[in-house]
Amino acid sequence: MMADSVSITASAGGFVAANVNSPHGVAQSGYGHRTDRHDVSHQHLVEALRTDARAAEPSEGVRAQEYADDLAEAVQEENPARVDRVLSRVNALLETATSAFSLTRGLLPPGTL
C-alpha cells in the first residue's frame, strides 16, 4: 500500500480514524472515549463563535465571525497548524472580550484562556 493512499487522524480521548484510498473505506478505533465538554468538536466551536458574534459589540463580533470562518476553513483543509493559529487568536479575543462570548467560553476546557 502506498503511503499517500492512507490518511490517519486522531483526536483527544484516543480516537483514531483511517481513510484507506477510498471515500467509503474508513476504519475506526478508539480507547477511553469521552463525551464531555472538554472534547468539543471544532464545528461546535465555530457555531458558538458565530452565535456569540451576533450578540457581541461590533468590533468583537466582526473578529469572532472572521475567526469562525477561518477555523471552519482550516478544519475543512485538515490543516492542524492553521487550526492551532486560529484557536490562539480565539483565545486572545476571549481574554479581552465582553461577556457576550459565554457560549464559546463554555466549550473551551478550563485553563485554556
C-alpha positions as CSV (number, residue, x, y, z in Angstrom):
1,M,0.0,0.0,0.0
2,M,1.3,3.4,-0.9
3,A,1.8,5.9,1.9
4,D,-0.1,8.7,0.2
5,S,-3.2,6.5,-0.1
6,V,-3.8,6.4,3.7
7,S,-5.0,9.3,5.8
8,I,-4.9,8.8,9.6
9,T,-6.3,11.3,12.0
10,A,-6.6,11.3,15.8
11,S,-8.4,13.3,18.3
12,A,-8.4,13.9,22.1
13,G,-9.5,10.8,24.0
14,G,-7.6,8.4,21.8
15,F,-9.9,8.3,18.8
16,V,-8.3,7.3,15.6
17,A,-9.8,7.2,12.1
18,A,-8.1,5.9,8.9
19,N,-9.2,6.5,5.4
20,V,-7.7,4.0,3.0
21,N,-7.7,5.3,-0.5
22,S,-11.4,5.5,-0.7
23,P,-14.2,7.9,0.5
24,H,-16.0,4.8,1.8
25,G,-13.1,2.8,3.2
26,V,-13.0,4.0,6.8
27,A,-11.7,2.1,9.8
28,Q,-12.2,3.5,13.2
29,S,-10.9,2.5,16.6
30,G,-10.6,4.1,20.0
31,Y,-9.9,3.9,23.6
32,G,-11.2,5.8,26.5
33,H,-13.9,7.7,24.6
34,R,-15.4,10.6,26.5
35,T,-18.3,12.9,25.6
36,D,-17.8,15.7,28.0
37,R,-17.5,19.4,27.3
38,H,-13.7,19.2,27.1
39,D,-13.8,17.1,23.9
40,V,-15.6,19.7,21.8
41,S,-15.6,19.4,18.0
42,H,-14.3,22.3,16.0
43,Q,-17.7,22.6,14.4
44,H,-19.4,23.2,17.7
45,L,-16.8,25.9,18.4
46,V,-17.4,27.5,15.0
47,E,-21.1,27.6,15.7
48,A,-20.7,29.0,19.2
49,L,-18.4,31.8,17.8
50,R,-20.9,32.7,15.2
51,T,-23.7,32.8,17.7
52,D,-21.7,34.8,20.2
53,A,-20.6,37.2,17.4
54,R,-24.2,38.2,16.8
55,A,-24.6,39.4,20.4
56,A,-21.1,40.9,20.8
57,E,-20.0,44.5,20.5
58,P,-19.5,45.2,16.7
59,S,-15.7,45.2,16.7
60,E,-15.6,41.9,18.7
61,G,-18.4,40.4,16.7
62,V,-16.6,41.1,13.4
63,R,-13.4,39.4,14.7
64,A,-15.3,36.5,16.1
65,Q,-17.0,35.9,12.7
66,E,-13.7,36.1,10.9
67,Y,-12.2,33.6,13.3
68,A,-15.2,31.3,12.9
69,D,-14.8,31.4,9.1
70,D,-11.0,30.8,9.4
71,L,-11.5,27.9,11.8
72,A,-14.1,26.3,9.5
73,E,-11.7,26.6,6.5
74,A,-8.7,25.3,8.5
75,V,-10.7,22.2,9.6
76,Q,-12.0,21.6,6.1
77,E,-8.5,21.8,4.8
78,E,-7.3,19.4,7.5
79,N,-4.6,21.9,8.4
80,P,-3.7,21.4,12.1
81,A,-1.1,24.2,12.2
82,R,-3.7,26.7,10.9
83,V,-6.3,25.4,13.3
84,D,-3.9,26.0,16.2
85,R,-3.2,29.5,14.9
86,V,-6.9,30.3,14.7
87,L,-7.5,28.9,18.2
88,S,-4.8,31.1,19.6
89,R,-6.5,34.1,18.1
90,V,-9.8,33.0,19.5
91,N,-8.2,32.7,23.0
92,A,-6.7,36.1,22.6
93,L,-10.1,37.6,21.7
94,L,-11.8,35.9,24.7
95,E,-9.2,37.2,27.1
96,T,-10.4,40.8,26.4
97,A,-13.9,40.2,25.1
98,T,-17.1,41.1,26.9
99,S,-19.5,38.6,28.5
100,A,-21.2,38.1,25.1
101,F,-18.9,35.1,24.5
102,S,-20.4,32.8,27.1
103,L,-21.2,30.1,24.6
104,T,-17.7,30.0,23.2
105,R,-16.1,30.1,26.7
106,G,-18.4,27.3,27.9
107,L,-17.0,25.0,25.2
108,L,-13.3,25.5,26.0
109,P,-11.6,23.5,28.7
110,P,-10.7,25.1,31.9
111,G,-7.3,26.9,31.9
112,T,-7.4,27.4,28.1
113,L,-7.7,31.2,28.4
